[in-house]
Amino acid sequence: YIVEDAYEQVRNAIVALLGEYDSFLDAQHADMRYSDTPVGASIGEYLADVYQQVGNLLGIVRQSNDAAIPTAIGRCRSYFAEYWGNRLIAAAGALHELRYGEVYRMLEEENDEEEN
């Protein structure tokens, strides 16, 4: 199973890799029901949440406990529907924006100017 230290290692590695670009606004966050402004989120935290859920499922599968596998898959599907599926989609959207959005284009322009 994914313990807190492993979760934090994954989260911290992603945050360190992305630096200032780790933060994004998540308009789909559950807290948006109570607010009219987007909620700040972390790509590293969201992806670590997904890692934890999938890792826990794989831990049960690795144990080859045939009786526990259907329950683990059901729990994983339930958590996906209720929680980490939205986080995965939000993080993927933020990563897509980093790669193909305005920030990426600005960085590309800066690199082009430095090369010239």
N, CA, C and O atoms as CSV, one atom per row, in Angstrom:
chain,resi,resn,atom,element,x,y,z
A,1,TYR,N,N,0.832,-1.197,0.000
A,1,TYR,CA,C,0.000,0.000,0.000
A,1,TYR,C,C,0.872,1.253,0.000
A,1,TYR,O,O,2.030,1.226,0.416
A,2,ILE,N,N,0.308,2.311,-0.459
A,2,ILE,CA,C,1.043,3.568,-0.546
A,2,ILE,C,C,0.946,4.277,0.802
A,2,ILE,O,O,-0.124,4.724,1.216
A,3,VAL,N,N,2.087,4.367,1.471
A,3,VAL,CA,C,2.147,5.029,2.770
A,3,VAL,C,C,2.356,6.525,2.554
A,3,VAL,O,O,2.669,6.968,1.449
A,4,GLU,N,N,2.179,7.287,3.614
A,4,GLU,CA,C,2.254,8.746,3.513
A,4,GLU,C,C,3.601,9.218,2.977
A,4,GLU,O,O,3.654,10.173,2.203
A,5,ASP,N,N,4.697,8.560,3.378
A,5,ASP,CA,C,6.017,8.971,2.893
A,5,ASP,C,C,6.135,8.828,1.377
A,5,ASP,O,O,6.687,9.705,0.711
A,6,ALA,N,N,5.619,7.731,0.831
A,6,ALA,CA,C,5.672,7.519,-0.625
A,6,ALA,C,C,4.800,8.553,-1.336
A,6,ALA,O,O,5.185,9.092,-2.373
A,7,TYR,N,N,3.630,8.822,-0.773
A,7,TYR,CA,C,2.738,9.845,-1.327
A,7,TYR,C,C,3.462,11.189,-1.370
A,7,TYR,O,O,3.443,11.872,-2.394
A,8,GLU,N,N,4.094,11.566,-0.273
A,8,GLU,CA,C,4.793,12.855,-0.183
A,8,GLU,C,C,5.973,12.910,-1.138
A,8,GLU,O,O,6.253,13.963,-1.710
A,9,GLN,N,N,6.672,11.794,-1.322
A,9,GLN,CA,C,7.792,11.775,-2.265
A,9,GLN,C,C,7.313,12.060,-3.682
A,9,GLN,O,O,7.927,12.846,-4.403
A,10,VAL,N,N,6.223,11.424,-4.078
A,10,VAL,CA,C,5.674,11.650,-5.416
A,10,VAL,C,C,5.196,13.088,-5.546
A,10,VAL,O,O,5.509,13.767,-6.524
A,11,ARG,N,N,4.443,13.546,-4.563
A,11,ARG,CA,C,3.925,14.923,-4.611
A,11,ARG,C,C,5.069,15.928,-4.687
A,11,ARG,O,O,5.056,16.829,-5.525
A,12,ASN,N,N,6.055,15.772,-3.812
A,12,ASN,CA,C,7.184,16.714,-3.775
A,12,ASN,C,C,8.000,16.678,-5.061
A,12,ASN,O,O,8.480,17.717,-5.513
A,13,ALA,N,N,8.166,15.493,-5.660
A,13,ALA,CA,C,8.926,15.379,-6.904
A,13,ALA,C,C,8.221,16.135,-8.029
A,13,ALA,O,O,8.867,16.825,-8.818
A,14,ILE,N,N,6.909,16.005,-8.100
A,14,ILE,CA,C,6.155,16.700,-9.150
A,14,ILE,C,C,6.172,18.206,-8.912
A,14,ILE,O,O,6.358,18.985,-9.847
A,15,VAL,N,N,5.979,18.611,-7.670
A,15,VAL,CA,C,6.013,20.040,-7.335
A,15,VAL,C,C,7.382,20.625,-7.674
A,15,VAL,O,O,7.469,21.719,-8.230
A,16,ALA,N,N,8.455,19.899,-7.339
A,16,ALA,CA,C,9.807,20.382,-7.639
A,16,ALA,C,C,10.036,20.466,-9.149
A,16,ALA,O,O,10.655,21.413,-9.635
A,17,LEU,N,N,9.546,19.492,-9.875
A,17,LEU,CA,C,9.711,19.472,-11.324
A,17,LEU,C,C,8.991,20.650,-11.985
A,17,LEU,O,O,9.533,21.298,-12.880
A,18,LEU,N,N,7.776,20.915,-11.537
A,18,LEU,CA,C,6.967,21.965,-12.162
A,18,LEU,C,C,7.234,23.351,-11.599
A,18,LEU,O,O,6.964,24.354,-12.260
A,19,GLY,N,N,7.764,23.415,-10.380
A,19,GLY,CA,C,8.070,24.702,-9.770
A,19,GLY,C,C,6.852,25.591,-9.661
A,19,GLY,O,O,5.804,25.167,-9.173
A,20,GLU,N,N,6.989,26.823,-10.114
A,20,GLU,CA,C,5.896,27.787,-10.007
A,20,GLU,C,C,4.682,27.393,-10.849
A,20,GLU,O,O,3.593,27.932,-10.655
A,21,TYR,N,N,4.864,26.463,-11.776
A,21,TYR,CA,C,3.767,26.061,-12.656
A,21,TYR,C,C,2.944,24.908,-12.077
A,21,TYR,O,O,2.037,24.401,-12.738
A,22,ASP,N,N,3.256,24.495,-10.853
A,22,ASP,CA,C,2.495,23.425,-10.208
A,22,ASP,C,C,1.083,23.874,-9.842
A,22,ASP,O,O,0.156,23.065,-9.851
A,23,SER,N,N,0.917,25.124,-9.529
A,23,SER,CA,C,-0.382,25.645,-9.092
A,23,SER,C,C,-1.264,25.982,-10.288
A,23,SER,O,O,-0.796,26.486,-11.309
A,24,PHE,N,N,-2.536,25.695,-10.135
A,24,PHE,CA,C,-3.503,26.044,-11.162
A,24,PHE,C,C,-4.854,26.280,-10.505
A,24,PHE,O,O,-5.056,25.927,-9.343
A,25,LEU,N,N,-5.770,26.873,-11.244
A,25,LEU,CA,C,-7.116,27.126,-10.746
A,25,LEU,C,C,-8.030,25.995,-11.197
A,25,LEU,O,O,-8.127,25.698,-12.388
A,26,ASP,N,N,-8.695,25.372,-10.239
A,26,ASP,CA,C,-9.584,24.242,-10.537
A,26,ASP,C,C,-11.031,24.688,-10.371
A,26,ASP,O,O,-11.558,24.726,-9.259
A,27,ALA,N,N,-11.662,25.022,-11.479
A,27,ALA,CA,C,-13.052,25.477,-11.433
A,27,ALA,C,C,-14.023,24.332,-11.167
A,27,ALA,O,O,-15.188,24.580,-10.856
A,28,GLN,N,N,-13.569,23.081,-11.281
A,28,GLN,CA,C,-14.429,21.920,-11.046
A,28,GLN,C,C,-14.341,21.393,-9.616
A,28,GLN,O,O,-15.037,20.438,-9.272
A,29,HIS,N,N,-13.508,21.993,-8.787
A,29,HIS,CA,C,-13.317,21.544,-7.405
A,29,HIS,C,C,-14.641,21.578,-6.641
A,29,HIS,O,O,-15.476,22.454,-6.868
A,30,ALA,N,N,-14.822,20.622,-5.738
A,30,ALA,CA,C,-16.069,20.519,-4.973
A,30,ALA,C,C,-16.380,21.795,-4.192
A,30,ALA,O,O,-17.548,22.134,-4.003
A,31,ASP,N,N,-15.353,22.499,-3.740
A,31,ASP,CA,C,-15.572,23.730,-2.977
A,31,ASP,C,C,-16.152,24.859,-3.830
A,31,ASP,O,O,-16.590,25.874,-3.289
A,32,MET,N,N,-16.162,24.698,-5.136
A,32,MET,CA,C,-16.724,25.727,-6.014
A,32,MET,C,C,-18.227,25.904,-5.786
A,32,MET,O,O,-18.787,26.946,-6.128
A,33,ARG,N,N,-18.867,24.910,-5.221
A,33,ARG,CA,C,-20.302,25.049,-4.929
A,33,ARG,C,C,-20.561,26.192,-3.969
A,33,ARG,O,O,-21.643,26.778,-3.958
A,34,TYR,N,N,-19.555,26.503,-3.162
A,34,TYR,CA,C,-19.709,27.523,-2.123
A,34,TYR,C,C,-18.975,28.812,-2.457
A,34,TYR,O,O,-18.885,29.710,-1.619
A,35,SER,N,N,-18.451,28.913,-3.667
A,35,SER,CA,C,-17.646,30.065,-4.030
A,35,SER,C,C,-17.928,30.464,-5.472
A,35,SER,O,O,-18.368,29.648,-6.282
A,36,ASP,N,N,-17.671,31.709,-5.775
A,36,ASP,CA,C,-17.825,32.148,-7.163
A,36,ASP,C,C,-16.473,32.370,-7.830
A,36,ASP,O,O,-16.407,32.870,-8.953
A,37,THR,N,N,-15.393,31.999,-7.141
A,37,THR,CA,C,-14.063,32.102,-7.719
A,37,THR,C,C,-13.419,30.712,-7.765
A,37,THR,O,O,-13.705,29.870,-6.914
A,38,PRO,N,N,-12.559,30.470,-8.747
A,38,PRO,CA,C,-11.899,29.168,-8.841
A,38,PRO,C,C,-11.053,28.869,-7.601
A,38,PRO,O,O,-10.580,29.780,-6.920
A,39,VAL,N,N,-10.876,27.602,-7.328
A,39,VAL,CA,C,-10.108,27.145,-6.176
A,39,VAL,C,C,-8.695,26.812,-6.632
A,39,VAL,O,O,-8.509,26.135,-7.644
A,40,GLY,N,N,-7.696,27.287,-5.887
A,40,GLY,CA,C,-6.312,26.972,-6.200
A,40,GLY,C,C,-6.026,25.503,-5.937
A,40,GLY,O,O,-6.520,24.937,-4.962
A,41,ALA,N,N,-5.237,24.885,-6.796
A,41,ALA,CA,C,-4.928,23.469,-6.670
A,41,ALA,C,C,-3.479,23.230,-7.070
A,41,ALA,O,O,-2.809,24.120,-7.594
A,42,SER,N,N,-3.008,22.017,-6.814
A,42,SER,CA,C,-1.637,21.622,-7.105
A,42,SER,C,C,-1.644,20.382,-7.995
A,42,SER,O,O,-2.268,19.374,-7.662
A,43,ILE,N,N,-0.957,20.460,-9.115
A,43,ILE,CA,C,-0.844,19.300,-9.987
A,43,ILE,C,C,-0.185,18.156,-9.232
A,43,ILE,O,O,-0.611,17.007,-9.347
A,44,GLY,N,N,0.851,18.463,-8.461
A,44,GLY,CA,C,1.546,17.435,-7.698
A,44,GLY,C,C,0.642,16.722,-6.713
A,44,GLY,O,O,0.689,15.497,-6.594
A,45,GLU,N,N,-0.176,17.474,-6.011
A,45,GLU,CA,C,-1.099,16.864,-5.048
A,45,GLU,C,C,-2.139,16.006,-5.764
A,45,GLU,O,O,-2.426,14.887,-5.339
A,46,TYR,N,N,-2.694,16.526,-6.833
A,46,TYR,CA,C,-3.718,15.781,-7.559
A,46,TYR,C,C,-3.168,14.469,-8.114
A,46,TYR,O,O,-3.811,13.425,-8.002
A,47,LEU,N,N,-1.967,14.525,-8.718
A,47,LEU,CA,C,-1.398,13.300,-9.277
A,47,LEU,C,C,-0.952,12.334,-8.188
A,47,LEU,O,O,-1.008,11.121,-8.385
A,48,ALA,N,N,-0.508,12.851,-7.040
A,48,ALA,CA,C,-0.162,11.970,-5.924
A,48,ALA,C,C,-1.409,11.271,-5.384
A,48,ALA,O,O,-1.335,10.118,-4.961
A,49,ASP,N,N,-2.545,11.953,-5.395
A,49,ASP,CA,C,-3.805,11.320,-4.985
A,49,ASP,C,C,-4.145,10.143,-5.902
A,49,ASP,O,O,-4.556,9.081,-5.434
A,50,VAL,N,N,-3.971,10.340,-7.195
A,50,VAL,CA,C,-4.230,9.266,-8.165
A,50,VAL,C,C,-3.248,8.126,-7.935
A,50,VAL,O,O,-3.640,6.959,-7.907
A,51,TYR,N,N,-1.983,8.458,-7.771
A,51,TYR,CA,C,-0.940,7.459,-7.500
A,51,TYR,C,C,-1.296,6.613,-6.279
A,51,TYR,O,O,-1.149,5.391,-6.301
A,52,GLN,N,N,-1.759,7.256,-5.231
A,52,GLN,CA,C,-2.105,6.541,-3.999
A,52,GLN,C,C,-3.249,5.552,-4.227
A,52,GLN,O,O,-3.169,4.404,-3.789
A,53,GLN,N,N,-4.292,5.981,-4.896
A,53,GLN,CA,C,-5.441,5.112,-5.124
A,53,GLN,C,C,-5.092,3.921,-6.015
A,53,GLN,O,O,-5.439,2.781,-5.704
A,54,VAL,N,N,-4.412,4.189,-7.112
A,54,VAL,CA,C,-4.050,3.118,-8.033
A,54,VAL,C,C,-3.004,2.211,-7.395
A,54,VAL,O,O,-3.057,0.993,-7.560
A,55,GLY,N,N,-2.062,2.789,-6.674
A,55,GLY,CA,C,-1.047,1.997,-5.982
A,55,GLY,C,C,-1.650,1.063,-4.952
A,55,GLY,O,O,-1.220,-0.083,-4.826
A,56,ASN,N,N,-2.632,1.535,-4.221
A,56,ASN,CA,C,-3.295,0.674,-3.234
A,56,ASN,C,C,-4.010,-0.488,-3.913
A,56,ASN,O,O,-3.966,-1.614,-3.417
A,57,LEU,N,N,-4.660,-0.233,-5.031
A,57,LEU,CA,C,-5.309,-1.305,-5.774
A,57,LEU,C,C,-4.277,-2.327,-6.246
A,57,LEU,O,O,-4.484,-3.533,-6.107
A,58,LEU,N,N,-3.176,-1.849,-6.798
A,58,LEU,CA,C,-2.143,-2.760,-7.279
A,58,LEU,C,C,-1.510,-3.560,-6.137
A,58,LEU,O,O,-1.105,-4.705,-6.336
A,59,GLY,N,N,-1.423,-2.970,-4.956
A,59,GLY,CA,C,-0.910,-3.693,-3.803
A,59,GLY,C,C,-1.776,-4.891,-3.468
A,59,GLY,O,O,-1.258,-5.956,-3.131
A,60,ILE,N,N,-3.064,-4.733,-3.556
A,60,ILE,CA,C,-3.984,-5.853,-3.297
A,60,ILE,C,C,-3.854,-6.904,-4.391
A,60,ILE,O,O,-3.856,-8.102,-4.107
A,61,VAL,N,N,-3.741,-6.463,-5.636
A,61,VAL,CA,C,-3.598,-7.397,-6.748
A,61,VAL,C,C,-2.291,-8.185,-6.605
A,61,VAL,O,O,-2.267,-9.393,-6.845
A,62,ARG,N,N,-1.202,-7.507,-6.214
A,62,ARG,CA,C,0.085,-8.178,-6.035
A,62,ARG,C,C,0.039,-9.249,-4.955
A,62,ARG,O,O,0.751,-10.251,-5.031
A,63,GLN,N,N,-0.792,-9.035,-3.962
A,63,GLN,CA,C,-0.913,-10.018,-2.877
A,63,GLN,C,C,-1.603,-11.283,-3.364
A,63,GLN,O,O,-1.607,-12.299,-2.669
A,64,SER,N,N,-2.178,-11.224,-4.545
A,64,SER,CA,C,-2.900,-12.355,-5.145
A,64,SER,C,C,-4.005,-12.878,-4.244
A,64,SER,O,O,-4.282,-14.078,-4.215
A,65,ASN,N,N,-4.622,-11.988,-3.522
A,65,ASN,CA,C,-5.754,-12.347,-2.680
A,65,ASN,C,C,-7.009,-12.276,-3.554
A,65,ASN,O,O,-7.658,-11.235,-3.655
A,66,ASP,N,N,-7.327,-13.397,-4.177
A,66,ASP,CA,C,-8.427,-13.425,-5.143
A,66,ASP,C,C,-9.754,-12.953,-4.559
A,66,ASP,O,O,-10.573,-12.358,-5.261
A,67,ALA,N,N,-9.960,-13.219,-3.285
A,67,ALA,CA,C,-11.221,-12.814,-2.669
A,67,ALA,C,C,-11.304,-11.296,-2.500
A,67,ALA,O,O,-12.398,-10.733,-2.538
A,68,ALA,N,N,-10.163,-10.627,-2.314
A,68,ALA,CA,C,-10.154,-9.186,-2.060
A,68,ALA,C,C,-10.137,-8.356,-3.338
A,68,ALA,O,O,-10.488,-7.177,-3.311
A,69,ILE,N,N,-9.739,-8.948,-4.444
A,69,ILE,CA,C,-9.586,-8.182,-5.683
A,69,ILE,C,C,-10.896,-7.545,-6.151
A,69,ILE,O,O,-10.894,-6.355,-6.464
A,70,PRO,N,N,-12.012,-8.275,-6.216
A,70,PRO,CA,C,-13.253,-7.607,-6.665
A,70,PRO,C,C,-13.652,-6.435,-5.766
A,70,PRO,O,O,-14.132,-5.414,-6.259
A,71,THR,N,N,-13.460,-6.572,-4.473
A,71,THR,CA,C,-13.771,-5.478,-3.553
A,71,THR,C,C,-12.843,-4.297,-3.799
A,71,THR,O,O,-13.283,-3.147,-3.796
A,72,ALA,N,N,-11.560,-4.576,-4.012
A,72,ALA,CA,C,-10.585,-3.508,-4.258
A,72,ALA,C,C,-10.900,-2.777,-5.557
A,72,ALA,O,O,-10.817,-1.550,-5.616
A,73,ILE,N,N,-11.257,-3.520,-6.593
A,73,ILE,CA,C,-11.613,-2.894,-7.864
A,73,ILE,C,C,-12.881,-2.050,-7.700
A,73,ILE,O,O,-12.963,-0.939,-8.223
A,74,GLY,N,N,-13.854,-2.575,-6.982
A,74,GLY,CA,C,-15.075,-1.814,-6.725
A,74,GLY,C,C,-14.804,-0.540,-5.965
A,74,GLY,O,O,-15.372,0.508,-6.274
A,75,ARG,N,N,-13.937,-0.622,-4.970
A,75,ARG,CA,C,-13.576,0.565,-4.186
A,75,ARG,C,C,-12.832,1.567,-5.054
A,75,ARG,O,O,-13.079,2.769,-4.961
A,76,CYS,N,N,-11.924,1.085,-5.896
A,76,CYS,CA,C,-11.167,1.967,-6.781
A,76,CYS,C,C,-12.109,2.673,-7.763
A,76,CYS,O,O,-11.968,3.870,-8.013
A,77,ARG,N,N,-13.061,1.932,-8.312
A,77,ARG,CA,C,-14.034,2.534,-9.236
A,77,ARG,C,C,-14.882,3.579,-8.515
A,77,ARG,O,O,-15.173,4.643,-9.060
A,78,SER,N,N,-15.270,3.263,-7.295
A,78,SER,CA,C,-16.070,4.199,-6.518
A,78,SER,C,C,-15.283,5.475,-6.223
A,78,SER,O,O,-15.800,6.580,-6.385
A,79,TYR,N,N,-14.030,5.317,-5.788
A,79,TYR,CA,C,-13.190,6.486,-5.515
A,79,TYR,C,C,-12.944,7.285,-6.788
A,79,TYR,O,O,-12.878,8.514,-6.751
A,80,PHE,N,N,-12.807,6.579,-7.930
A,80,PHE,CA,C,-12.633,7.272,-9.201
A,80,PHE,C,C,-13.844,8.149,-9.492
A,80,PHE,O,O,-13.706,9.317,-9.856
A,81,ALA,N,N,-15.026,7.576,-9.329
A,81,ALA,CA,C,-16.261,8.314,-9.610
A,81,ALA,C,C,-16.451,9.489,-8.659
A,81,ALA,O,O,-16.907,10.556,-9.069
A,82,GLU,N,N,-16.103,9.296,-7.401
A,82,GLU,CA,C,-16.376,10.306,-6.376
A,82,GLU,C,C,-15.254,11.317,-6.187
A,82,GLU,O,O,-15.506,12.443,-5.756
A,83,TYR,N,N,-14.019,10.934,-6.502
A,83,TYR,CA,C,-12.908,11.763,-6.032
A,83,TYR,C,C,-11.782,11.907,-7.048
A,83,TYR,O,O,-11.609,12.980,-7.627
A,84,TRP,N,N,-11.007,10.836,-7.277
A,84,TRP,CA,C,-9.761,11.036,-7.997
A,84,TRP,C,C,-9.923,11.114,-9.507
A,84,TRP,O,O,-9.000,11.564,-10.186
A,85,GLY,N,N,-11.043,10.700,-10.057
A,85,GLY,CA,C,-11.257,10.865,-11.497
A,85,GLY,C,C,-11.250,12.328,-11.886
A,85,GLY,O,O,-10.625,12.709,-12.876
A,86,ASN,N,N,-11.942,13.153,-11.112
A,86,ASN,CA,C,-11.949,14.598,-11.377
A,86,ASN,C,C,-10.569,15.207,-11.190
A,86,ASN,O,O,-10.174,16.107,-11.930
A,87,ARG,N,N,-9.840,14.712,-10.199
A,87,ARG,CA,C,-8.489,15.226,-9.967
A,87,ARG,C,C,-7.565,14.871,-11.124
A,87,ARG,O,O,-6.737,15.681,-11.540
A,88,LEU,N,N,-7.711,13.662,-11.636
A,88,LEU,CA,C,-6.895,13.239,-12.774
A,88,LEU,C,C,-7.187,14.113,-13.991
A,88,LEU,O,O,-6.267,14.562,-14.675
A,89,ILE,N,N,-8.453,14.348,-14.252
A,89,ILE,CA,C,-8.838,15.170,-15.399
A,89,ILE,C,C,-8.367,16.615,-15.218
A,89,ILE,O,O,-7.875,17.230,-16.164
A,90,ALA,N,N,-8.514,17.152,-14.017
A,90,ALA,CA,C,-8.081,18.528,-13.762
A,90,ALA,C,C,-6.571,18.667,-13.925
A,90,ALA,O,O,-6.094,19.628,-14.529
A,91,ALA,N,N,-5.816,17.702,-13.385
A,91,ALA,CA,C,-4.356,17.747,-13.510
A,91,ALA,C,C,-3.945,17.602,-14.971
A,91,ALA,O,O,-3.035,18.293,-15.431
A,92,ALA,N,N,-4.609,16.707,-15.704
A,92,ALA,CA,C,-4.296,16.538,-17.123
A,92,ALA,C,C,-4.584,17.830,-17.890
A,92,ALA,O,O,-3.821,18.215,-18.777
A,93,GLY,N,N,-5.677,18.489,-17.547
A,93,GLY,CA,C,-5.994,19.761,-18.192
A,93,GLY,C,C,-4.944,20.821,-17.899
A,93,GLY,O,O,-4.547,21.575,-18.788
A,94,ALA,N,N,-4.496,20.877,-16.646
A,94,ALA,CA,C,-3.468,21.851,-16.278
A,94,ALA,C,C,-2.153,21.538,-16.989
A,94,ALA,O,O,-1.468,22.452,-17.447
A,95,LEU,N,N,-1.792,20.260,-17.086
A,95,LEU,CA,C,-0.573,19.880,-17.796
A,95,LEU,C,C,-0.692,20.187,-19.291
A,95,LEU,O,O,0.271,20.628,-19.918
A,96,HIS,N,N,-1.860,19.955,-19.847
A,96,HIS,CA,C,-2.088,20.277,-21.257
A,96,HIS,C,C,-1.916,21.777,-21.486
A,96,HIS,O,O,-1.301,22.199,-22.465
A,97,GLU,N,N,-2.454,22.556,-20.593
A,97,GLU,CA,C,-2.330,24.016,-20.713
A,97,GLU,C,C,-0.868,24.444,-20.609
A,97,GLU,O,O,-0.431,25.341,-21.330
A,98,LEU,N,N,-0.109,23.803,-19.713
A,98,LEU,CA,C,1.316,24.127,-19.600
A,98,LEU,C,C,2.051,23.807,-20.899
A,98,LEU,O,O,2.908,24.572,-21.342
A,99,ARG,N,N,1.713,22.687,-21.493
A,99,ARG,CA,C,2.429,22.239,-22.694
A,99,ARG,C,C,1.999,22.998,-23.938
A,99,ARG,O,O,2.834,23.305,-24.789
A,100,TYR,N,N,0.739,23.301,-24.059
A,100,TYR,CA,C,0.240,23.875,-25.303
A,100,TYR,C,C,-0.394,25.251,-25.147
A,100,TYR,O,O,-0.809,25.850,-26.139
A,101,GLY,N,N,-0.476,25.758,-23.935
A,101,GLY,CA,C,-1.181,27.007,-23.682
A,101,GLY,C,C,-0.293,28.237,-23.755
A,101,GLY,O,O,0.807,28.204,-24.307
A,102,GLU,N,N,-0.785,29.296,-23.197
A,102,GLU,CA,C,-0.142,30.600,-23.253
A,102,GLU,C,C,1.243,30.605,-22.609
A,102,GLU,O,O,2.177,31.191,-23.157
A,103,VAL,N,N,1.382,29.964,-21.464
A,103,VAL,CA,C,2.681,29.938,-20.776
A,103,VAL,C,C,3.725,29.279,-21.668
A,103,VAL,O,O,4.845,29.775,-21.787
A,104,TYR,N,N,3.363,28.170,-22.290
A,104,TYR,CA,C,4.292,27.466,-23.175
A,104,TYR,C,C,4.709,28.352,-24.340
A,104,TYR,O,O,5.890,28.422,-24.678
A,105,ARG,N,N,3.756,29.021,-24.947
A,105,ARG,CA,C,4.066,29.892,-26.078
A,105,ARG,C,C,4.984,31.039,-25.652
A,105,ARG,O,O,5.894,31.409,-26.393
A,106,MET,N,N,4.753,31.603,-24.462
A,106,MET,CA,C,5.609,32.678,-23.969
A,106,MET,C,C,7.026,32.167,-23.736
A,106,MET,O,O,7.989,32.842,-24.099
A,107,LEU,N,N,7.170,30.984,-23.136
A,107,LEU,CA,C,8.499,30.421,-22.905
A,107,LEU,C,C,9.209,30.123,-24.223
A,107,LEU,O,O,10.413,30.352,-24.347
A,108,GLU,N,N,8.476,29.619,-25.194
A,108,GLU,CA,C,9.058,29.356,-26.512
A,108,GLU,C,C,9.552,30.651,-27.149
A,108,GLU,O,O,10.634,30.682,-27.735
A,109,GLU,N,N,8.770,31.711,-27.037
A,109,GLU,CA,C,9.179,32.997,-27.594
A,109,GLU,C,C,10.436,33.514,-26.905
A,109,GLU,O,O,11.334,34.042,-27.561
A,110,GLU,N,N,10.503,33.364,-25.576
A,110,GLU,CA,C,11.695,33.787,-24.831
A,110,GLU,C,C,12.918,32.999,-25.284
A,110,GLU,O,O,13.993,33.572,-25.464
A,111,ASN,N,N,12.764,31.697,-25.470
A,111,ASN,CA,C,13.883,30.866,-25.921
A,111,ASN,C,C,14.333,31.268,-27.313
A,111,ASN,O,O,15.529,31.324,-27.596
A,112,ASP,N,N,13.356,31.551,-28.194
A,112,ASP,CA,C,13.695,31.984,-29.550
A,112,ASP,C,C,14.464,33.300,-29.523
A,112,ASP,O,O,15.426,33.473,-30.272
A,113,GLU,N,N,14.041,34.238,-28.655
A,113,GLU,CA,C,14.718,35.517,-28.561
A,113,GLU,C,C,16.132,35.347,-28.013
A,113,GLU,O,O,17.052,36.031,-28.460
A,114,GLU,N,N,16.315,34.441,-27.046
A,114,GLU,CA,C,17.655,34.209,-26.484
A,114,GLU,C,C,18.570,33.578,-27.510
A,114,GLU,O,O,19.765,33.874,-27.519
A,115,GLU,N,N,18.056,32.721,-28.373
A,115,GLU,CA,C,18.857,32.067,-29.388
A,115,GLU,C,C,19.292,33.064,-30.474
A,115,GLU,O,O,20.356,32.913,-31.074
A,116,ASN,N,N,18.462,34.076,-30.715
A,116,ASN,CA,C,18.795,35.077,-31.728
A,116,ASN,C,C,19.623,36.124,-31.089
A,116,ASN,O,O,20.028,37.080,-31.751
